[in-house]
Amino acid sequence: QVQVVESGGGLVQAGGSLRLSCAASGRTFSSYPMGWFRQAPGKEREFVAAINWSGGRTSYADSVKGRFTISRDHAKNTVYLQMNSLKPEDTAIYYCAAAADSAYTTPPLAGLSDYDYWGQGTQVTVSS
C-alpha cells in the first residue's frame, strides 16, 4: 500500500511562487514514477507535471512549461513542484499521484489512468 500526502498550498499573488511537497510512503518509492495534476472548479482534472523513477526525465503541460519544475528526493521519499510566475488561472486543487504499479518505467507518465495512488489534494489560490 502506498500513501501520498501533499502540502504547501496556499494563497499567493499573481507573479509569486509556491513550492508543493508530496510525501510518499513505501520502501520502493525510488522505483516508481510520480506526477502532479490539478483540478479547477467546474473543470476536469488535468496533467501538470511528471517525473520518472530516477528523476532523470520530466514532462510538463504546455500551460506550465518554463514556470513549474518537478523534482524528487529519494532520501526523503518526497516529490516537489516548484511553481513560479503564478497566474490566476493556476488556481486549483493540486494532486500528487504515484504510479506504484509502473516501477522503473522510463518515460514520465502524463495520463490520469497511469497512476494508482492519489493524495487528498492541496489548494492553490492565485489572486490577481
N, C-alpha and C positions, 0 to 999 in steps of 0.2 A: 504494500500500500504506500502511496506517495501523497504527502500533504504539501500544499502550496499556499503560502501566505504572503500577500502583498502589503506594502507600507510605503509611506512617503507622499501620498497625495495631499492636496490642499488647495487653497485659493491663491492665485498669483495674478499680477497684472500682465497685460499683453507685453511681450518682449522679454519677460522674465524667464526664469529657469526653475526646474524641479528635477529631483532625482528619485525615481521609484526603485524600490528594492523588492526582491522576491526570494523568500527563503524557502527552500525545498528540502523535505526530509528524504531519507533513503540513502543507503550506503553506496548506491550506484549512481548518484547524481551526476557524476562526471561523465557518464556514458550516454546520456540521452539529451536530445535537442530540447530547447526551451523557446518560448515565444511570448510576445505581448500582443494583446488585442484590446480594442476599445469599443464601447457602445454608448452612443449619444441618445438622448431621449427621442423616442419615436423612430429610431433607426436600427438597422441590423448590426450585429457585432461584426467588426471588421479587423483585418490584419493590420498590425502596426510594424512589428519588427520580429526577427527570429535569429537565433544563433545555433550553430551546430554543436555537437557534443564536445568538441575540443576547444571551441571558441575561435577557431581559425577562420570561420566563414560566417558572414552575416547577410541578412536580407532586410530591405525596408520597403514600406509602402511609399509610392511616389509623393504622397502628401507630406511625409515627414523626412524624406531624404535630405541630408545636409543639415538637419536641425536636431534630430534624435540620434542617440548612439546606444546600442545594446552591448553589454559585456557580461562576463561571468567570472566568478572567483570560485574555483573548485575547492579551495581550502575552507571557504566559508559556506559552501553549498548555496550560493546566492547568485542571482542574476540581477543586473541593474538596467534601468532605462534612463539615461540622461537626456533630458528634454530642454532644449534651448530655444530662444526666439519664439516663445509660445504665442499662439494666436487664439482668439475666442473660439474658433472652430475646432480647436483641440479639446474643448470641454467635453468630458465623457467620463464614464466609469472605465478604468483600465484594469484589465485582467491579465494575470500571468498564467501560463499553461506549460505543462510538462508532457513530452511525448515519450513516456517511460517504456512503451512497447516498441520503440523505434531506436533501440540502443545502437550507437555507433553509426547512425545514418549520417552520411557526409553533408548533403545539401541542407541548408536551413529549410524548415517546413513552414509554409505560409497558409495552409488550409485549416479551417476550424476542425475538420474531422481528423486531422493528423494527430490531434492532442487528446490525451487520455485523462489527464488530471488538471483541474482548474481551481484557482483561488476564488475568494469571495469578492474580489474587486476592491479598488480604491478610487475615490472620487477625485478628479482633477477639474478645477474650475478656473477658467482664464477670463478675467474681466477686461473690458475694452476701455 
